[in-house]
């Protein structure tokens, strides 16, 4: 860490980072979010009986669409030609709720962390929207980057022993 924010120029004004001289590399990012809910709500999703339809399939599509819209939503984000976006949504009785994992991949001069995080957050929000009439107490927690690879800064992996992340040594 240099301590300098890359999206600010010498005067402190916001700017889009110039990535023109960076090497094109394969870049991958994985983000995770937890959608906690009542056990009965999780069972309703598993049974496929939500009034609005297939919660998991709809959330997966929403996440993929969100990844593609990231530079329209995050002001200084570079548009990138995504080569892959996957959204995995797994029921977890221990939460209880759904564990959402978004993975984005690109061959580019800049990373895809924001695309993975945007995809994950929109998938989580879609889950909330699909079942809020049955459970107003749903909580979206722990949205975070869990790994990234590629580029000059190399690979990074969140510490799996902490829910709030941290870098492994």
PyMOL CGO cylinders between C-alpha atoms (Angstrom):
from pymol import cmd
from pymol.cgo import CYLINDER

trace = [
    CYLINDER, 0.00, 0.00, 0.00, 1.38, 3.39, -0.97, 0.3, 1, 1, 1, 1, 1, 1,
    CYLINDER, 1.38, 3.39, -0.97, -1.11, 5.37, 1.07, 0.3, 1, 1, 1, 1, 1, 1,
    CYLINDER, -1.11, 5.37, 1.07, -2.00, 7.44, -2.00, 0.3, 1, 1, 1, 1, 1, 1,
    CYLINDER, -2.00, 7.44, -2.00, -5.50, 7.27, -3.44, 0.3, 1, 1, 1, 1, 1, 1,
    CYLINDER, -5.50, 7.27, -3.44, -5.29, 6.43, -7.13, 0.3, 1, 1, 1, 1, 1, 1,
    CYLINDER, -5.29, 6.43, -7.13, -8.50, 8.24, -8.09, 0.3, 1, 1, 1, 1, 1, 1,
    CYLINDER, -8.50, 8.24, -8.09, -7.29, 11.67, -6.93, 0.3, 1, 1, 1, 1, 1, 1,
    CYLINDER, -7.29, 11.67, -6.93, -4.91, 13.91, -8.86, 0.3, 1, 1, 1, 1, 1, 1,
    CYLINDER, -4.91, 13.91, -8.86, -2.25, 16.19, -7.33, 0.3, 1, 1, 1, 1, 1, 1,
    CYLINDER, -2.25, 16.19, -7.33, -4.88, 18.81, -6.48, 0.3, 1, 1, 1, 1, 1, 1,
    CYLINDER, -4.88, 18.81, -6.48, -7.25, 16.31, -4.85, 0.3, 1, 1, 1, 1, 1, 1,
    CYLINDER, -7.25, 16.31, -4.85, -9.71, 16.27, -7.75, 0.3, 1, 1, 1, 1, 1, 1,
    CYLINDER, -9.71, 16.27, -7.75, -11.37, 13.01, -8.73, 0.3, 1, 1, 1, 1, 1, 1,
    CYLINDER, -11.37, 13.01, -8.73, -10.11, 11.42, -11.94, 0.3, 1, 1, 1, 1, 1, 1,
    CYLINDER, -10.11, 11.42, -11.94, -10.31, 8.19, -13.84, 0.3, 1, 1, 1, 1, 1, 1,
    CYLINDER, -10.31, 8.19, -13.84, -6.99, 6.37, -13.53, 0.3, 1, 1, 1, 1, 1, 1,
    CYLINDER, -6.99, 6.37, -13.53, -5.01, 6.11, -16.77, 0.3, 1, 1, 1, 1, 1, 1,
    CYLINDER, -5.01, 6.11, -16.77, -4.47, 2.39, -17.33, 0.3, 1, 1, 1, 1, 1, 1,
    CYLINDER, -4.47, 2.39, -17.33, -3.16, 2.78, -20.89, 0.3, 1, 1, 1, 1, 1, 1,
    CYLINDER, -3.16, 2.78, -20.89, 0.39, 1.72, -20.04, 0.3, 1, 1, 1, 1, 1, 1,
    CYLINDER, 0.39, 1.72, -20.04, -0.60, -1.29, -17.92, 0.3, 1, 1, 1, 1, 1, 1,
    CYLINDER, -0.60, -1.29, -17.92, -0.18, -4.80, -19.29, 0.3, 1, 1, 1, 1, 1, 1,
    CYLINDER, -0.18, -4.80, -19.29, -3.21, -6.76, -20.41, 0.3, 1, 1, 1, 1, 1, 1,
    CYLINDER, -3.21, -6.76, -20.41, -3.46, -9.75, -18.09, 0.3, 1, 1, 1, 1, 1, 1,
    CYLINDER, -3.46, -9.75, -18.09, -6.09, -12.24, -17.01, 0.3, 1, 1, 1, 1, 1, 1,
    CYLINDER, -6.09, -12.24, -17.01, -7.82, -10.77, -14.00, 0.3, 1, 1, 1, 1, 1, 1,
    CYLINDER, -7.82, -10.77, -14.00, -10.30, -12.48, -11.73, 0.3, 1, 1, 1, 1, 1, 1,
    CYLINDER, -10.30, -12.48, -11.73, -12.20, -11.33, -8.66, 0.3, 1, 1, 1, 1, 1, 1,
    CYLINDER, -12.20, -11.33, -8.66, -14.54, -13.11, -6.28, 0.3, 1, 1, 1, 1, 1, 1,
    CYLINDER, -14.54, -13.11, -6.28, -16.97, -11.34, -3.94, 0.3, 1, 1, 1, 1, 1, 1,
    CYLINDER, -16.97, -11.34, -3.94, -19.28, -12.76, -1.32, 0.3, 1, 1, 1, 1, 1, 1,
    CYLINDER, -19.28, -12.76, -1.32, -22.37, -11.57, 0.52, 0.3, 1, 1, 1, 1, 1, 1,
    CYLINDER, -22.37, -11.57, 0.52, -24.70, -13.19, 3.03, 0.3, 1, 1, 1, 1, 1, 1,
    CYLINDER, -24.70, -13.19, 3.03, -28.47, -12.84, 3.01, 0.3, 1, 1, 1, 1, 1, 1,
    CYLINDER, -28.47, -12.84, 3.01, -29.76, -13.84, 6.44, 0.3, 1, 1, 1, 1, 1, 1,
    CYLINDER, -29.76, -13.84, 6.44, -33.44, -14.66, 6.90, 0.3, 1, 1, 1, 1, 1, 1,
    CYLINDER, -33.44, -14.66, 6.90, -35.90, -16.65, 8.95, 0.3, 1, 1, 1, 1, 1, 1,
    CYLINDER, -35.90, -16.65, 8.95, -35.64, -20.42, 8.53, 0.3, 1, 1, 1, 1, 1, 1,
    CYLINDER, -35.64, -20.42, 8.53, -39.18, -20.49, 7.08, 0.3, 1, 1, 1, 1, 1, 1,
    CYLINDER, -39.18, -20.49, 7.08, -38.15, -17.98, 4.40, 0.3, 1, 1, 1, 1, 1, 1,
    CYLINDER, -38.15, -17.98, 4.40, -35.16, -20.08, 3.44, 0.3, 1, 1, 1, 1, 1, 1,
    CYLINDER, -35.16, -20.08, 3.44, -37.42, -23.12, 3.20, 0.3, 1, 1, 1, 1, 1, 1,
    CYLINDER, -37.42, -23.12, 3.20, -39.85, -21.17, 0.99, 0.3, 1, 1, 1, 1, 1, 1,
    CYLINDER, -39.85, -21.17, 0.99, -36.95, -20.36, -1.38, 0.3, 1, 1, 1, 1, 1, 1,
    CYLINDER, -36.95, -20.36, -1.38, -35.84, -24.01, -1.38, 0.3, 1, 1, 1, 1, 1, 1,
    CYLINDER, -35.84, -24.01, -1.38, -39.41, -25.15, -2.09, 0.3, 1, 1, 1, 1, 1, 1,
    CYLINDER, -39.41, -25.15, -2.09, -39.76, -22.68, -4.96, 0.3, 1, 1, 1, 1, 1, 1,
    CYLINDER, -39.76, -22.68, -4.96, -42.94, -21.26, -3.46, 0.3, 1, 1, 1, 1, 1, 1,
    CYLINDER, -42.94, -21.26, -3.46, -42.04, -17.55, -3.35, 0.3, 1, 1, 1, 1, 1, 1,
    CYLINDER, -42.04, -17.55, -3.35, -44.90, -15.48, -4.80, 0.3, 1, 1, 1, 1, 1, 1,
    CYLINDER, -44.90, -15.48, -4.80, -42.58, -13.63, -7.21, 0.3, 1, 1, 1, 1, 1, 1,
    CYLINDER, -42.58, -13.63, -7.21, -41.10, -16.80, -8.68, 0.3, 1, 1, 1, 1, 1, 1,
    CYLINDER, -41.10, -16.80, -8.68, -37.71, -18.50, -8.71, 0.3, 1, 1, 1, 1, 1, 1,
    CYLINDER, -37.71, -18.50, -8.71, -35.66, -16.43, -6.26, 0.3, 1, 1, 1, 1, 1, 1,
    CYLINDER, -35.66, -16.43, -6.26, -32.28, -17.96, -6.99, 0.3, 1, 1, 1, 1, 1, 1,
    CYLINDER, -32.28, -17.96, -6.99, -32.56, -17.90, -10.79, 0.3, 1, 1, 1, 1, 1, 1,
    CYLINDER, -32.56, -17.90, -10.79, -33.79, -14.30, -10.76, 0.3, 1, 1, 1, 1, 1, 1,
    CYLINDER, -33.79, -14.30, -10.76, -31.02, -13.18, -8.39, 0.3, 1, 1, 1, 1, 1, 1,
    CYLINDER, -31.02, -13.18, -8.39, -28.41, -14.91, -10.55, 0.3, 1, 1, 1, 1, 1, 1,
    CYLINDER, -28.41, -14.91, -10.55, -29.59, -13.06, -13.68, 0.3, 1, 1, 1, 1, 1, 1,
    CYLINDER, -29.59, -13.06, -13.68, -29.72, -9.75, -11.78, 0.3, 1, 1, 1, 1, 1, 1,
    CYLINDER, -29.72, -9.75, -11.78, -26.14, -10.23, -10.59, 0.3, 1, 1, 1, 1, 1, 1,
    CYLINDER, -26.14, -10.23, -10.59, -24.84, -10.96, -14.07, 0.3, 1, 1, 1, 1, 1, 1,
    CYLINDER, -24.84, -10.96, -14.07, -26.67, -7.93, -15.48, 0.3, 1, 1, 1, 1, 1, 1,
    CYLINDER, -26.67, -7.93, -15.48, -25.30, -5.75, -12.68, 0.3, 1, 1, 1, 1, 1, 1,
    CYLINDER, -25.30, -5.75, -12.68, -21.69, -6.77, -13.41, 0.3, 1, 1, 1, 1, 1, 1,
    CYLINDER, -21.69, -6.77, -13.41, -22.14, -5.61, -17.01, 0.3, 1, 1, 1, 1, 1, 1,
    CYLINDER, -22.14, -5.61, -17.01, -23.53, -2.23, -15.80, 0.3, 1, 1, 1, 1, 1, 1,
    CYLINDER, -23.53, -2.23, -15.80, -20.80, -1.51, -13.22, 0.3, 1, 1, 1, 1, 1, 1,
    CYLINDER, -20.80, -1.51, -13.22, -19.11, 1.40, -15.05, 0.3, 1, 1, 1, 1, 1, 1,
    CYLINDER, -19.11, 1.40, -15.05, -22.51, 3.06, -15.39, 0.3, 1, 1, 1, 1, 1, 1,
    CYLINDER, -22.51, 3.06, -15.39, -23.07, 2.80, -11.63, 0.3, 1, 1, 1, 1, 1, 1,
    CYLINDER, -23.07, 2.80, -11.63, -19.58, 3.45, -10.19, 0.3, 1, 1, 1, 1, 1, 1,
    CYLINDER, -19.58, 3.45, -10.19, -18.43, 6.85, -11.50, 0.3, 1, 1, 1, 1, 1, 1,
    CYLINDER, -18.43, 6.85, -11.50, -14.69, 6.24, -12.00, 0.3, 1, 1, 1, 1, 1, 1,
    CYLINDER, -14.69, 6.24, -12.00, -14.85, 2.57, -12.99, 0.3, 1, 1, 1, 1, 1, 1,
    CYLINDER, -14.85, 2.57, -12.99, -13.39, 1.60, -16.36, 0.3, 1, 1, 1, 1, 1, 1,
    CYLINDER, -13.39, 1.60, -16.36, -15.63, -0.25, -18.79, 0.3, 1, 1, 1, 1, 1, 1,
    CYLINDER, -15.63, -0.25, -18.79, -14.18, -3.71, -19.39, 0.3, 1, 1, 1, 1, 1, 1,
    CYLINDER, -14.18, -3.71, -19.39, -15.12, -6.53, -21.72, 0.3, 1, 1, 1, 1, 1, 1,
    CYLINDER, -15.12, -6.53, -21.72, -16.06, -9.19, -19.22, 0.3, 1, 1, 1, 1, 1, 1,
    CYLINDER, -16.06, -9.19, -19.22, -15.21, -12.69, -20.36, 0.3, 1, 1, 1, 1, 1, 1,
    CYLINDER, -15.21, -12.69, -20.36, -17.16, -14.39, -17.58, 0.3, 1, 1, 1, 1, 1, 1,
    CYLINDER, -17.16, -14.39, -17.58, -19.48, -13.64, -14.68, 0.3, 1, 1, 1, 1, 1, 1,
    CYLINDER, -19.48, -13.64, -14.68, -20.86, -16.40, -12.48, 0.3, 1, 1, 1, 1, 1, 1,
    CYLINDER, -20.86, -16.40, -12.48, -23.19, -16.11, -9.52, 0.3, 1, 1, 1, 1, 1, 1,
    CYLINDER, -23.19, -16.11, -9.52, -23.39, -19.01, -7.08, 0.3, 1, 1, 1, 1, 1, 1,
    CYLINDER, -23.39, -19.01, -7.08, -26.18, -18.91, -4.51, 0.3, 1, 1, 1, 1, 1, 1,
    CYLINDER, -26.18, -18.91, -4.51, -26.07, -21.59, -1.84, 0.3, 1, 1, 1, 1, 1, 1,
    CYLINDER, -26.07, -21.59, -1.84, -28.52, -22.18, 1.01, 0.3, 1, 1, 1, 1, 1, 1,
    CYLINDER, -28.52, -22.18, 1.01, -26.82, -22.20, 4.40, 0.3, 1, 1, 1, 1, 1, 1,
    CYLINDER, -26.82, -22.20, 4.40, -28.82, -23.45, 7.38, 0.3, 1, 1, 1, 1, 1, 1,
    CYLINDER, -28.82, -23.45, 7.38, -26.24, -22.07, 9.81, 0.3, 1, 1, 1, 1, 1, 1,
    CYLINDER, -26.24, -22.07, 9.81, -26.99, -18.45, 8.79, 0.3, 1, 1, 1, 1, 1, 1,
    CYLINDER, -26.99, -18.45, 8.79, -29.88, -19.23, 8.14, 0.3, 1, 1, 1, 1, 1, 1,
    CYLINDER, -29.88, -19.23, 8.14, -30.02, -17.81, 4.64, 0.3, 1, 1, 1, 1, 1, 1,
    CYLINDER, -30.02, -17.81, 4.64, -28.19, -17.71, 1.33, 0.3, 1, 1, 1, 1, 1, 1,
    CYLINDER, -28.19, -17.71, 1.33, -24.48, -17.33, 0.63, 0.3, 1, 1, 1, 1, 1, 1,
    CYLINDER, -24.48, -17.33, 0.63, -23.98, -15.41, -2.61, 0.3, 1, 1, 1, 1, 1, 1,
    CYLINDER, -23.98, -15.41, -2.61, -20.66, -15.64, -4.46, 0.3, 1, 1, 1, 1, 1, 1,
    CYLINDER, -20.66, -15.64, -4.46, -19.93, -13.64, -7.62, 0.3, 1, 1, 1, 1, 1, 1,
    CYLINDER, -19.93, -13.64, -7.62, -16.91, -14.31, -9.80, 0.3, 1, 1, 1, 1, 1, 1,
    CYLINDER, -16.91, -14.31, -9.80, -15.86, -11.99, -12.63, 0.3, 1, 1, 1, 1, 1, 1,
    CYLINDER, -15.86, -11.99, -12.63, -13.07, -12.59, -15.16, 0.3, 1, 1, 1, 1, 1, 1,
    CYLINDER, -13.07, -12.59, -15.16, -11.52, -10.40, -17.84, 0.3, 1, 1, 1, 1, 1, 1,
    CYLINDER, -11.52, -10.40, -17.84, -8.45, -10.01, -20.02, 0.3, 1, 1, 1, 1, 1, 1,
    CYLINDER, -8.45, -10.01, -20.02, -7.72, -6.32, -19.46, 0.3, 1, 1, 1, 1, 1, 1,
    CYLINDER, -7.72, -6.32, -19.46, -5.48, -3.56, -18.12, 0.3, 1, 1, 1, 1, 1, 1,
    CYLINDER, -5.48, -3.56, -18.12, -7.61, -3.12, -15.01, 0.3, 1, 1, 1, 1, 1, 1,
    CYLINDER, -7.61, -3.12, -15.01, -9.20, -5.42, -12.47, 0.3, 1, 1, 1, 1, 1, 1,
    CYLINDER, -9.20, -5.42, -12.47, -12.76, -6.65, -11.99, 0.3, 1, 1, 1, 1, 1, 1,
    CYLINDER, -12.76, -6.65, -11.99, -13.19, -6.30, -8.23, 0.3, 1, 1, 1, 1, 1, 1,
    CYLINDER, -13.19, -6.30, -8.23, -15.93, -3.71, -8.63, 0.3, 1, 1, 1, 1, 1, 1,
    CYLINDER, -15.93, -3.71, -8.63, -17.79, -5.90, -11.13, 0.3, 1, 1, 1, 1, 1, 1,
    CYLINDER, -17.79, -5.90, -11.13, -17.72, -8.85, -8.72, 0.3, 1, 1, 1, 1, 1, 1,
    CYLINDER, -17.72, -8.85, -8.72, -18.84, -6.69, -5.79, 0.3, 1, 1, 1, 1, 1, 1,
    CYLINDER, -18.84, -6.69, -5.79, -21.60, -5.02, -7.82, 0.3, 1, 1, 1, 1, 1, 1,
    CYLINDER, -21.60, -5.02, -7.82, -22.83, -8.40, -9.09, 0.3, 1, 1, 1, 1, 1, 1,
    CYLINDER, -22.83, -8.40, -9.09, -22.88, -9.82, -5.58, 0.3, 1, 1, 1, 1, 1, 1,
    CYLINDER, -22.88, -9.82, -5.58, -24.65, -6.84, -4.04, 0.3, 1, 1, 1, 1, 1, 1,
    CYLINDER, -24.65, -6.84, -4.04, -27.39, -6.77, -6.71, 0.3, 1, 1, 1, 1, 1, 1,
    CYLINDER, -27.39, -6.77, -6.71, -27.95, -10.50, -6.40, 0.3, 1, 1, 1, 1, 1, 1,
    CYLINDER, -27.95, -10.50, -6.40, -28.37, -10.02, -2.63, 0.3, 1, 1, 1, 1, 1, 1,
    CYLINDER, -28.37, -10.02, -2.63, -30.75, -7.09, -3.13, 0.3, 1, 1, 1, 1, 1, 1,
    CYLINDER, -30.75, -7.09, -3.13, -32.80, -9.11, -5.61, 0.3, 1, 1, 1, 1, 1, 1,
    CYLINDER, -32.80, -9.11, -5.61, -33.16, -11.92, -3.09, 0.3, 1, 1, 1, 1, 1, 1,
    CYLINDER, -33.16, -11.92, -3.09, -34.43, -9.37, -0.58, 0.3, 1, 1, 1, 1, 1, 1,
    CYLINDER, -34.43, -9.37, -0.58, -36.88, -7.94, -3.10, 0.3, 1, 1, 1, 1, 1, 1,
    CYLINDER, -36.88, -7.94, -3.10, -38.22, -11.35, -4.07, 0.3, 1, 1, 1, 1, 1, 1,
    CYLINDER, -38.22, -11.35, -4.07, -39.11, -12.41, -0.49, 0.3, 1, 1, 1, 1, 1, 1,
    CYLINDER, -39.11, -12.41, -0.49, -39.54, -9.18, 1.49, 0.3, 1, 1, 1, 1, 1, 1,
    CYLINDER, -39.54, -9.18, 1.49, -43.32, -9.66, 1.65, 0.3, 1, 1, 1, 1, 1, 1,
    CYLINDER, -43.32, -9.66, 1.65, -42.74, -12.87, 3.62, 0.3, 1, 1, 1, 1, 1, 1,
    CYLINDER, -42.74, -12.87, 3.62, -39.86, -11.65, 5.80, 0.3, 1, 1, 1, 1, 1, 1,
    CYLINDER, -39.86, -11.65, 5.80, -39.14, -7.96, 6.48, 0.3, 1, 1, 1, 1, 1, 1,
    CYLINDER, -39.14, -7.96, 6.48, -36.30, -8.89, 8.84, 0.3, 1, 1, 1, 1, 1, 1,
    CYLINDER, -36.30, -8.89, 8.84, -33.91, -10.05, 6.10, 0.3, 1, 1, 1, 1, 1, 1,
    CYLINDER, -33.91, -10.05, 6.10, -30.37, -8.75, 6.55, 0.3, 1, 1, 1, 1, 1, 1,
    CYLINDER, -30.37, -8.75, 6.55, -27.67, -8.42, 3.94, 0.3, 1, 1, 1, 1, 1, 1,
    CYLINDER, -27.67, -8.42, 3.94, -24.29, -8.80, 5.63, 0.3, 1, 1, 1, 1, 1, 1,
    CYLINDER, -24.29, -8.80, 5.63, -20.61, -9.12, 5.00, 0.3, 1, 1, 1, 1, 1, 1,
    CYLINDER, -20.61, -9.12, 5.00, -20.40, -8.01, 1.38, 0.3, 1, 1, 1, 1, 1, 1,
    CYLINDER, -20.40, -8.01, 1.38, -16.70, -8.26, 0.67, 0.3, 1, 1, 1, 1, 1, 1,
    CYLINDER, -16.70, -8.26, 0.67, -14.01, -9.13, -1.81, 0.3, 1, 1, 1, 1, 1, 1,
    CYLINDER, -14.01, -9.13, -1.81, -12.71, -12.59, -0.97, 0.3, 1, 1, 1, 1, 1, 1,
    CYLINDER, -12.71, -12.59, -0.97, -10.05, -12.91, -3.65, 0.3, 1, 1, 1, 1, 1, 1,
    CYLINDER, -10.05, -12.91, -3.65, -8.50, -11.27, -6.68, 0.3, 1, 1, 1, 1, 1, 1,
    CYLINDER, -8.50, -11.27, -6.68, -5.80, -12.28, -9.09, 0.3, 1, 1, 1, 1, 1, 1,
    CYLINDER, -5.80, -12.28, -9.09, -3.89, -10.74, -11.96, 0.3, 1, 1, 1, 1, 1, 1,
    CYLINDER, -3.89, -10.74, -11.96, -2.36, -7.38, -12.61, 0.3, 1, 1, 1, 1, 1, 1,
    CYLINDER, -2.36, -7.38, -12.61, 0.68, -5.66, -11.19, 0.3, 1, 1, 1, 1, 1, 1,
    CYLINDER, 0.68, -5.66, -11.19, -0.44, -5.96, -7.57, 0.3, 1, 1, 1, 1, 1, 1,
    CYLINDER, -0.44, -5.96, -7.57, -0.75, -9.74, -7.93, 0.3, 1, 1, 1, 1, 1, 1,
    CYLINDER, -0.75, -9.74, -7.93, -2.97, -12.07, -6.00, 0.3, 1, 1, 1, 1, 1, 1,
    CYLINDER, -2.97, -12.07, -6.00, -4.91, -11.29, -2.82, 0.3, 1, 1, 1, 1, 1, 1,
    CYLINDER, -4.91, -11.29, -2.82, -6.98, -13.60, -0.62, 0.3, 1, 1, 1, 1, 1, 1,
    CYLINDER, -6.98, -13.60, -0.62, -9.19, -12.62, 2.31, 0.3, 1, 1, 1, 1, 1, 1,
    CYLINDER, -9.19, -12.62, 2.31, -8.51, -14.32, 5.61, 0.3, 1, 1, 1, 1, 1, 1,
    CYLINDER, -8.51, -14.32, 5.61, -11.12, -17.09, 5.76, 0.3, 1, 1, 1, 1, 1, 1,
    CYLINDER, -11.12, -17.09, 5.76, -11.06, -17.14, 9.57, 0.3, 1, 1, 1, 1, 1, 1,
    CYLINDER, -11.06, -17.14, 9.57, -12.63, -13.70, 9.85, 0.3, 1, 1, 1, 1, 1, 1,
    CYLINDER, -12.63, -13.70, 9.85, -15.98, -12.60, 8.44, 0.3, 1, 1, 1, 1, 1, 1,
    CYLINDER, -15.98, -12.60, 8.44, -14.69, -9.07, 7.94, 0.3, 1, 1, 1, 1, 1, 1,
    CYLINDER, -14.69, -9.07, 7.94, -11.79, -10.16, 5.74, 0.3, 1, 1, 1, 1, 1, 1,
    CYLINDER, -11.79, -10.16, 5.74, -8.17, -9.21, 5.94, 0.3, 1, 1, 1, 1, 1, 1,
    CYLINDER, -8.17, -9.21, 5.94, -5.18, -10.27, 3.94, 0.3, 1, 1, 1, 1, 1, 1,
    CYLINDER, -5.18, -10.27, 3.94, -3.46, -13.57, 4.47, 0.3, 1, 1, 1, 1, 1, 1,
    CYLINDER, -3.46, -13.57, 4.47, 0.27, -13.40, 5.03, 0.3, 1, 1, 1, 1, 1, 1,
]
cmd.load_cgo(trace, "trace")
